């Protein structure tokens, strides 16, 4: 009988969101959802017009955040959310905007 190795509850992800995601309140939208979901990390505009999100917390909550980011706030248009899953390292205490 094969035993399945339990997946760790906590995870981390680096997200790159592309589309019309700057100057539309996207970072504030991300902060609100991440805080509501109890996640740590940050959102930051990148010079190429994308938004970088680094996030840590319960994997299912990160997945919920990704679902919301794909919708985005009013006035945005998300083309793609690229997610790279990373090991949980407990690097963040809260979720903020970085400049």
Secondary structure, 3 states (H helix, E strand, C coil): CCCCCCCCCEEEEEEEEEEECCCCCHHHHHHHHHHHCCCEEEEEECCCCCEEEEEEEEHHHHHHHHHHHHHCCCCCEEEEEEEEEECCCCCCCCEEEEC
